[in-house]
Amino acid sequence: MDYEHLDPSVSETVAPIGVKILVAGGFGVGKSTLVGAVSETGPLRTEEQLTEIGLGVDDVTGVETKTTTTVVMDFGRITLGKELVLYIFGTPGQQRFLFVWDELAVGALGAVVLADTRRLTGSFPSIDYFERRGMPFIVAVNCFDGVPPHTMPDVRRALNITPQVPVMLCDARERRSGTDVLITLLEHAHGQLRRPAHV
């Protein structure tokens, strides 16, 4: 299947296959940004203003300028070729909203875990969640301006993930970069589904 050329128009004679994808990660890592960048329609967002009530609950270390937070989900859609439509659900990043994840995960093919090298510990709950569920996932390191680059082997070691899990760099603001992340997840999930059960 050719994913390389985006085509928002779907053939009237061929019904596209719909695939559900999750975008997860820590608070302020760029999930809403990624969903908005790749979506061919205006993304649905459930964001609320951060308030003083959240002080001491939401850790804004490293993202002090952040003023809103996702409280349920982000939603977007992207068509790849004429055969495949991805429905992208961004999860809330705070621990107190983890109960929402079980509902969002139903029927999902796989997940992207966005990571910020300034706050890698924020990725652990997402990685643990998908490992426990046996859901295919990849790690995409969001390249924030002014943050020193890290090698992917260093990130892999820091996150303690297996060599089978793809780790890549991305810019969540860029449509092409976000699309590459989604394609990498599709290829990884497809490879996982084709593996024999005993492997």
C-alpha positions in Angstrom: 0.0 0.0 0.0 1.4 3.4 -1.0 1.3 5.9 1.9 3.6 8.4 0.4 1.1 10.6 -1.3 -1.6 12.2 0.7 -4.9 12.4 -1.0 -7.9 13.9 1.0 -10.3 12.8 -1.7 -11.5 9.2 -1.4 -12.7 7.2 -4.4 -16.4 6.9 -4.7 -16.1 3.3 -5.9 -13.7 2.0 -3.2 -14.6 2.2 0.5 -11.5 3.2 2.5 -10.4 1.2 5.5 -10.7 3.1 8.7 -7.9 2.7 11.3 -7.9 4.1 14.9 -4.6 5.5 16.2 -3.7 6.9 19.6 -1.3 9.7 20.3 -0.1 9.6 23.9 2.7 11.1 26.1 3.3 13.3 29.0 1.8 16.7 29.8 2.7 19.4 27.3 4.7 17.1 25.0 2.9 18.2 21.8 0.0 15.7 21.3 -2.6 18.3 20.4 -0.1 20.0 18.1 0.6 16.8 16.3 -3.0 15.9 15.8 -3.8 19.4 14.6 -0.8 19.4 12.2 -1.7 16.1 10.4 -5.5 16.4 10.4 -7.1 17.2 7.1 -10.1 18.5 8.9 -10.3 21.0 11.7 -9.3 19.0 14.8 -11.7 18.5 17.6 -10.2 19.6 20.9 -11.3 19.4 24.5 -9.0 21.9 26.0 -9.5 23.9 29.2 -7.5 26.7 30.7 -5.0 25.8 33.4 -6.0 27.4 36.7 -4.5 27.9 40.1 -6.5 24.9 41.3 -4.2 22.7 39.2 -1.0 24.1 40.9 0.7 21.2 42.6 -1.3 18.7 40.6 -0.2 19.4 37.0 3.6 19.5 36.7 4.4 22.4 34.3 8.1 22.2 34.8 9.7 22.8 31.4 6.4 24.0 29.9 5.7 27.0 32.1 4.2 29.0 29.2 1.5 26.4 28.6 -1.9 27.8 29.4 -4.4 25.0 28.3 -4.7 21.3 28.8 -6.6 18.5 27.1 -9.2 17.1 29.4 -10.8 14.3 27.3 -9.2 13.9 23.9 -8.1 15.5 20.6 -9.5 14.1 17.4 -8.3 14.4 13.8 -8.5 12.5 10.5 -6.0 11.9 7.7 -6.4 10.0 4.4 -3.4 8.1 3.1 -3.7 7.2 -0.5 -7.3 6.2 -1.5 -7.5 3.1 0.6 -6.8 4.1 4.2 -8.2 6.7 6.6 -6.6 7.2 10.0 -8.7 8.4 12.9 -6.3 9.9 15.4 -7.2 10.3 19.1 -4.9 12.3 21.3 -5.0 11.3 24.9 -4.9 13.6 27.9 -1.5 13.8 29.4 -2.1 14.1 33.1 -2.2 11.1 35.5 -5.6 12.2 36.8 -7.2 11.6 33.3 -5.8 8.0 32.8 -9.2 6.6 33.3 -10.1 8.0 29.9 -7.4 6.0 28.1 -9.3 2.6 28.5 -12.2 4.0 26.5 -10.0 5.6 23.8 -7.9 2.5 23.4 -10.8 0.3 22.4 -10.3 -0.8 18.8 -7.0 1.1 18.3 -4.4 -0.5 16.0 -1.5 1.1 17.8 -0.1 4.2 19.5 2.5 7.0 19.1 4.2 7.9 22.3 5.5 11.5 22.0 8.5 12.2 24.1 10.3 15.3 25.3 14.0 14.7 26.2 13.8 17.5 28.8 11.1 15.4 30.7 11.5 11.8 29.6 9.9 10.5 32.8 6.6 11.8 31.5 6.7 9.1 28.8 6.9 6.2 31.2 3.1 6.0 32.0 2.3 5.8 28.3 4.9 3.2 27.6 3.9 1.1 30.5 0.2 1.3 29.5 0.8 0.1 26.0 3.2 -2.6 27.0 0.7 -4.0 29.5 -2.0 -4.0 26.8 0.3 -5.6 24.2 -0.6 -2.8 21.8 2.0 -1.9 19.2 3.5 1.5 19.8 6.5 3.7 18.6 8.3 6.5 20.4 8.6 9.9 18.5 10.9 12.4 20.1 9.4 15.9 19.6 12.3 18.3 18.7 11.6 21.4 20.7 13.5 24.6 19.7 16.7 25.2 21.6 16.8 21.7 23.1 20.1 19.8 22.6 19.7 16.8 20.3 20.0 13.3 21.7 20.8 10.1 19.9 18.0 7.6 19.5 20.1 4.8 21.2 20.4 7.1 24.2 16.7 7.8 24.3 16.0 4.0 23.9 18.2 3.3 26.9 16.7 6.0 29.0 13.2 4.8 28.3 14.2 1.1 28.7 12.4 -0.1 25.6 13.1 -3.1 23.5 15.0 -2.9 20.2 11.8 -3.9 18.4 10.1 -0.6 19.3 10.9 2.1 16.7 12.3 5.4 18.0 12.4 8.4 15.8 12.7 12.2 15.8 9.8 14.4 14.7 8.6 18.0 14.7 5.0 17.8 15.9 4.3 21.2 14.2 5.0 19.9 10.7 2.5 17.9 8.7 5.0 15.9 6.8 7.0 15.0 9.9 3.8 14.0 11.7 2.7 11.9 8.8 6.0 10.1 8.7 5.4 9.2 12.4 2.0 7.8 11.6 3.3 5.7 8.7 6.1 4.3 10.9 3.5 3.2 13.4 1.4 1.6 10.7 4.4 -0.3 9.4 5.4 -1.4 12.9 1.9 -2.5 13.8 1.6 -4.4 10.5 4.9 -6.2 11.2 3.7 -7.1 14.7 0.4 -8.5 13.5 2.3 -10.7 11.0 4.7 -12.2 13.6 3.9 -15.8 14.6 2.2 -16.0 18.0 5.0 -18.0 19.6 7.7 -15.4 18.7 
